[in-house]
Amino acid sequence: MAIRRVNPWSVLRFSLLFYFCLMLVFVIGLAILYMVVDAIGVVGSLEQLLESLGFGGEAGFEVNGAFLFRTLFLIGLISVVVWSALTLFFAFLYNLISDLVGGIEVTLTERR
């Protein structure tokens, strides 16, 4: 058997779902890490250190977790679109090269 053509529509659907799930895993993992670091007081210590270095002015320096994760989620969504478009480009490129060389040969055997 030979894989001669990859359907770009199925590649796009698969890659959108795959990269979105990957983004969710990273965002949720970072949220858990942020909560643990905040619970042990590292975020507060970092805020005090940055205040003592002169950041934040009169109001003081504060880490806004909601803003950080909202921005991280938006960057993640943009990354999902960019990586899916790149994967779609590679599917089109594979189809073009496959027309020239005949595709990738795959040998399948039955299990006993």
DAPE-V668727 format. One record per helix or strand. SS is the DSSP state (2 for helix, 1 for strand). FROM is the first residue (numbers start at 1). TO is the last residue. If there is no record, write none. Layout:
# DAPE-V668727
ss-><SS/SS>
from-><FROM/FROM>
to-><TO/TO>
This chain:
# DAPE-V668727
ss-><1/2/2/2/1>
from-><2/8/42/65/104>
to-><3/39/52/101/105>
